[in-house]
Structures are given as structure tokens and as C-alpha cells.
Amino acid sequence: MSLTRDEVAKVSLLARLRFSDEELETLTAHLGQVVEYVRQLEELDTDAVEPMAHVADISNVLVPDEPRSSLDREAALANAPKRDDECYRVPAVLGE
């Protein structure tokens, strides 16, 4: 069972896409080929295939999250254009 032109027209309407009659004929043929390929895949026996999250065998490449000391306050404020003893100084946004 392949796709009909009416089914493709209905899907294009739902997707808010407008196609000419010629384009609908082409899309019907192309989408029919895709559906047929998926049907072929359904025939495969996948009982012994382990489910996977990714097709490539990859692992986490991020550096482990380990606690370490942070900058001291003086080093963190060293390049601030305006500051006081404890914080950056910025212009008031909502008023004073």
C-alpha cells in the first residue's frame, strides 16, 4: 500500500504548505518511496539488537566536575572598572 495523492494533499494542508498539482504528484512519488523503505526496515529481525541512544560508540568527553578553590575576591575584582571593597559597581537601572 503506497501513499495516495489525497493523503499527501491532506498532510500538506495540515502543515500549511501549498503545492501545485505537479509538485503534489512528485511529492506523492517521493514520499511513497520513503514509506516503502520504512516498510522494508520493519521486516528486519531486531530482537537481538540492543537499543542505543546514539549510532556512534561515544562516551562523555566532558571533564569531570570536581570541587576546587575559586578566585579570591581581590583577583575577581582586579579588572573591574568601578568597584567598592566587596562588589562591582554598576549604574542603577531601576532608579535609586
Backbone as a chain_set.jsonl record, in Angstrom:
{"seq": "MSLTRDEVAKVSLLARLRFSDEELETLTAHLGQVVEYVRQLEELDTDAVEPMAHVADISNVLVPDEPRSSLDREAALANAPKRDDECYRVPAVLGE", "coords": {"N": [[0.836, -1.179, 0.0], [0.775, 2.06, -1.015], [1.281, 5.618, -0.657], [-1.423, 7.862, -1.282], [-2.368, 10.47, -3.581], [-4.242, 12.157, -2.453], [-3.817, 11.763, 0.294], [-1.273, 12.885, 0.611], [-1.877, 15.494, -0.116], [-3.605, 16.159, 1.977], [-1.856, 16.051, 4.193], [-0.111, 18.108, 3.463], [-1.865, 20.238, 3.622], [-2.441, 20.246, 6.373], [0.089, 20.918, 7.278], [0.221, 23.44, 6.464], [1.209, 24.002, 3.888], [1.501, 24.881, 0.496], [1.1, 23.415, -2.586], [1.603, 22.984, -6.088], [-0.296, 21.128, -8.582], [1.467, 19.573, -10.032], [3.712, 19.501, -8.336], [2.567, 18.131, -6.174], [2.195, 15.601, -7.304], [4.855, 14.818, -7.695], [5.808, 14.87, -5.031], [4.154, 12.913, -3.917], [5.101, 10.605, -5.162], [7.775, 10.563, -4.236], [7.496, 10.543, -1.392], [6.124, 8.186, -1.185], [8.117, 6.368, -1.86], [9.779, 6.654, 0.361], [8.122, 5.726, 2.424], [7.838, 3.071, 1.595], [10.477, 2.17, 1.89], [10.745, 2.32, 4.68], [8.898, 0.404, 5.36], [10.254, -1.856, 4.467], [12.327, -1.893, 6.313], [10.913, -2.533, 8.603], [10.596, -5.233, 8.36], [12.902, -6.405, 9.212], [14.612, -8.477, 11.579], [14.971, -7.479, 14.723], [15.275, -8.329, 17.281], [17.563, -9.237, 18.644], [19.111, -7.022, 18.771], [20.608, -4.549, 20.639], [19.091, -1.754, 22.177], [20.07, 1.644, 21.542], [21.331, 4.907, 22.331], [22.673, 6.499, 20.605], [24.077, 6.381, 17.324], [26.792, 6.149, 16.98], [29.608, 4.865, 18.779], [30.133, 6.471, 21.45], [31.456, 8.3, 24.244], [31.091, 10.262, 27.227], [32.732, 13.272, 26.852], [33.358, 15.318, 28.493], [35.049, 17.142, 31.053], [35.454, 15.805, 34.282], [33.327, 16.93, 36.914], [34.669, 18.492, 39.48], [35.153, 19.667, 42.778], [36.883, 22.683, 43.448], [39.115, 25.308, 44.515], [38.001, 28.706, 44.318], [38.456, 31.933, 42.667], [40.06, 34.449, 44.628], [38.527, 37.273, 46.243], [39.841, 39.724, 45.655], [41.317, 39.177, 43.305], [39.198, 38.588, 41.575], [37.94, 41.045, 41.384], [39.866, 42.611, 40.257], [40.062, 43.685, 37.583], [37.838, 45.261, 37.359], [36.0, 48.058, 36.225], [34.707, 49.882, 37.924], [34.386, 49.688, 41.398], [33.735, 48.637, 44.783], [34.697, 47.842, 48.113], [33.768, 45.234, 48.159], [32.22, 44.535, 45.867], [31.318, 44.708, 42.323], [30.638, 47.847, 40.816], [27.843, 49.212, 39.345], [25.815, 51.147, 37.052], [22.666, 52.401, 38.267], [19.673, 50.762, 37.432], [16.925, 50.677, 37.844], [16.494, 52.985, 39.181], [17.213, 54.961, 42.134]], "CA": [[0.0, 0.0, 0.0], [1.566, 3.287, -1.076], [0.539, 6.837, -0.354], [-2.228, 8.419, -2.371], [-2.215, 11.908, -3.795], [-5.126, 12.815, -1.483], [-3.161, 11.725, 1.605], [-0.194, 13.885, 0.588], [-2.54, 16.807, -0.127], [-4.114, 16.403, 3.334], [-0.711, 16.36, 5.058], [0.391, 19.438, 3.104], [-2.823, 21.195, 4.167], [-2.206, 20.304, 7.82], [1.374, 21.584, 7.5], [0.085, 24.787, 5.894], [2.052, 24.101, 2.704], [0.718, 24.922, -0.735], [1.829, 22.838, -3.708], [0.887, 22.872, -7.354], [-0.65, 19.746, -8.905], [2.705, 18.904, -10.47], [4.514, 19.265, -7.133], [1.909, 17.085, -5.404], [2.482, 14.321, -7.951], [6.254, 14.5, -7.399], [5.903, 14.555, -3.599], [3.484, 11.635, -3.681], [6.034, 9.551, -5.576], [8.944, 10.557, -3.345], [7.096, 10.094, -0.055], [5.781, 6.772, -1.325], [9.381, 5.624, -1.794], [10.243, 6.689, 1.752], [7.258, 4.822, 3.189], [8.182, 1.708, 1.194], [11.762, 1.846, 2.511], [10.482, 2.079, 6.095], [8.242, -0.911, 5.427], [11.309, -2.871, 4.339], [13.049, -1.93, 7.584], [10.065, -3.203, 9.582], [10.712, -6.678, 8.18], [14.137, -6.883, 9.829], [14.526, -9.037, 12.924], [15.816, -6.656, 15.6], [15.154, -8.83, 18.656], [18.878, -9.397, 19.265], [19.832, -5.746, 18.693], [20.462, -3.774, 21.871], [18.751, -0.348, 21.919], [21.15, 2.59, 21.822], [20.944, 6.309, 22.291], [23.409, 7.165, 19.527], [24.575, 5.364, 16.391], [28.237, 6.011, 17.156], [30.007, 4.462, 20.126], [30.805, 7.627, 22.054], [31.288, 8.453, 25.681], [31.132, 11.635, 27.668], [34.062, 13.852, 26.669], [33.492, 16.456, 29.383], [35.93, 16.991, 32.211], [34.647, 15.531, 35.481], [33.027, 18.079, 37.759], [35.317, 18.291, 40.777], [35.27, 20.929, 43.516], [38.217, 23.284, 43.583], [39.009, 26.654, 45.077], [37.692, 29.746, 43.336], [39.293, 33.129, 42.764], [39.813, 35.265, 45.806], [37.77, 38.473, 45.896], [40.719, 40.755, 45.067], [41.62, 38.778, 41.93], [37.97, 38.679, 40.798], [37.618, 42.461, 41.179], [41.067, 43.319, 39.8], [39.859, 44.408, 36.326], [36.551, 45.95, 37.357], [36.171, 49.498, 36.009], [34.282, 50.552, 39.153], [34.157, 48.692, 42.437], [33.944, 49.065, 46.156], [35.505, 46.832, 48.803], [33.24, 43.884, 48.01], [31.423, 44.239, 44.662], [31.345, 45.566, 41.138], [29.706, 48.985, 40.891], [27.211, 49.4, 38.041], [24.787, 52.191, 37.116], [21.341, 51.963, 38.69], [18.781, 50.514, 36.312], [15.545, 50.973, 38.246], [16.476, 54.196, 39.992], [17.953, 54.843, 43.386]], "C": [[0.883, 1.246, 0.0], [0.681, 4.487, -0.767], [-0.277, 7.28, -1.57], [-1.988, 9.92, -2.452], [-3.061, 12.673, -2.774], [-4.505, 12.838, -0.086], [-2.045, 12.766, 1.685], [-0.788, 15.291, 0.594], [-3.061, 17.149, 1.267], [-2.984, 16.771, 4.282], [-0.169, 17.749, 4.74], [-0.551, 20.521, 3.625], [-2.618, 21.357, 5.671], [-0.914, 21.041, 8.151], [1.377, 23.015, 6.972], [1.06, 25.017, 4.741], [1.165, 24.068, 1.475], [1.599, 24.423, -1.88], [0.959, 22.855, -4.948], [0.554, 21.4, -7.595], [0.585, 18.943, -9.297], [3.589, 18.555, -9.261], [3.901, 18.164, -6.266], [2.177, 15.706, -5.987], [3.916, 13.881, -7.629], [6.421, 14.094, -5.938], [5.257, 13.219, -3.279], [4.418, 10.485, -4.039], [7.204, 9.451, -4.604], [8.595, 10.042, -1.955], [6.68, 8.627, -0.072], [7.02, 5.896, -1.258], [9.912, 5.566, -0.369], [9.431, 5.71, 2.595], [7.585, 3.37, 2.854], [9.504, 1.269, 1.816], [11.576, 1.529, 3.994], [9.789, 0.735, 6.265], [9.256, -2.039, 5.314], [12.075, -3.003, 5.653], [12.23, -2.643, 8.661], [10.178, -4.718, 9.5], [11.964, -7.26, 8.844], [13.883, -7.424, 11.228], [15.507, -8.274, 13.815], [15.753, -7.118, 17.05], [16.501, -8.916, 19.37], [19.692, -8.1, 19.266], [19.545, -4.94, 19.951], [20.113, -2.326, 21.531], [19.913, 0.561, 22.29], [20.638, 4.01, 21.684], [21.589, 7.041, 21.131], [23.99, 6.089, 18.626], [26.08, 5.148, 16.514], [28.552, 5.629, 18.597], [30.817, 5.584, 20.746], [30.603, 7.604, 23.558], [31.407, 9.929, 26.022], [32.556, 12.18, 27.572], [34.285, 15.064, 27.573], [34.438, 16.131, 30.537], [35.056, 16.713, 33.431], [34.485, 16.791, 36.331], [33.571, 17.81, 39.156], [35.431, 19.627, 41.498], [36.722, 21.402, 43.568], [38.042, 24.714, 44.073], [38.75, 27.674, 43.965], [38.656, 30.919, 43.506], [39.038, 33.84, 44.092], [39.176, 36.577, 45.342], [38.629, 39.522, 45.195], [41.042, 40.43, 43.612], [40.382, 38.912, 41.041], [37.619, 40.13, 40.479], [38.764, 43.253, 40.557], [40.836, 44.148, 38.537], [38.531, 45.146, 36.255], [36.766, 47.443, 37.14], [35.753, 50.322, 37.223], [33.975, 49.47, 40.17], [34.23, 49.347, 43.804], [34.749, 47.954, 46.826], [35.046, 45.402, 48.52], [32.671, 43.554, 46.641], [31.793, 45.12, 43.489], [30.347, 46.701, 41.347], [29.166, 49.185, 39.481], [26.174, 50.515, 38.179], [23.447, 51.611, 37.554], [20.439, 51.821, 37.479], [17.368, 50.95, 36.654], [15.446, 52.237, 39.073], [17.181, 53.951, 41.312], [17.117, 54.605, 44.569]], "O": [[1.659, 1.452, 0.933], [-0.536, 4.355, -0.635], [0.127, 7.096, -2.718], [-1.478, 10.544, -1.522], [-2.641, 13.721, -2.283], [-4.649, 13.822, 0.64], [-1.891, 13.443, 2.701], [-0.25, 16.184, 1.247], [-2.971, 18.299, 1.696], [-3.123, 17.692, 5.086], [0.196, 18.491, 5.651], [-0.103, 21.596, 4.025], [-2.621, 22.477, 6.183], [-0.824, 21.71, 9.18], [2.391, 23.71, 7.022], [1.66, 26.085, 4.626], [0.192, 23.315, 1.42], [2.693, 24.937, -2.113], [-0.265, 22.754, -4.869], [1.062, 20.525, -6.894], [0.722, 17.775, -8.933], [4.139, 17.457, -9.178], [4.627, 17.355, -5.688], [2.366, 14.745, -5.242], [4.158, 12.713, -7.327], [7.086, 13.104, -5.634], [5.77, 12.47, -2.448], [4.512, 9.504, -3.301], [7.575, 8.35, -4.197], [9.309, 9.206, -1.4], [6.864, 7.912, 0.913], [6.99, 4.812, -0.675], [10.438, 4.538, 0.058], [9.992, 4.953, 3.387], [7.605, 2.524, 3.747], [9.639, 0.117, 2.227], [12.174, 0.585, 4.509], [10.068, 0.008, 7.219], [9.132, -3.061, 5.989], [12.429, -4.111, 6.056], [12.8, -3.29, 9.54], [9.885, -5.413, 10.472], [12.067, -8.474, 9.017], [13.049, -6.902, 11.968], [16.722, -8.411, 13.674], [16.138, -6.376, 17.953], [16.573, -8.69, 20.578], [20.838, -8.089, 19.715], [18.389, -4.681, 20.287], [20.77, -1.723, 20.682], [20.652, 0.284, 23.235], [19.643, 4.271, 21.007], [21.105, 8.094, 20.715], [24.356, 5.011, 19.094], [26.581, 4.073, 16.185], [27.842, 6.025, 19.521], [32.036, 5.644, 20.588], [29.686, 6.961, 24.068], [31.786, 10.741, 25.178], [33.481, 11.608, 28.149], [35.291, 15.761, 27.435], [34.589, 14.974, 30.93], [34.009, 17.342, 33.587], [35.402, 17.606, 36.441], [33.018, 17.013, 39.914], [35.779, 20.629, 40.873], [37.652, 20.608, 43.712], [36.938, 25.258, 44.042], [39.215, 27.523, 42.836], [39.541, 30.904, 44.361], [37.921, 33.824, 44.608], [39.282, 36.94, 44.171], [38.177, 40.144, 44.233], [41.041, 41.328, 42.769], [40.497, 39.307, 39.881], [37.062, 40.413, 39.419], [38.633, 44.46, 40.354], [41.387, 45.244, 38.439], [38.142, 45.61, 35.183], [37.619, 48.042, 37.794], [36.369, 51.345, 37.521], [33.371, 48.45, 39.837], [34.724, 50.464, 43.954], [35.426, 47.194, 46.134], [35.835, 44.463, 48.627], [32.639, 42.379, 46.276], [32.481, 46.131, 43.632], [29.318, 46.512, 41.996], [29.938, 49.314, 38.53], [25.706, 50.799, 39.281], [23.133, 50.461, 37.247], [20.448, 52.676, 36.593], [16.687, 51.541, 35.816], [14.381, 52.524, 39.619], [17.684, 52.857, 41.568], [17.636, 54.489, 45.679]]}, "num_chains": 1, "name": "protein.A"}
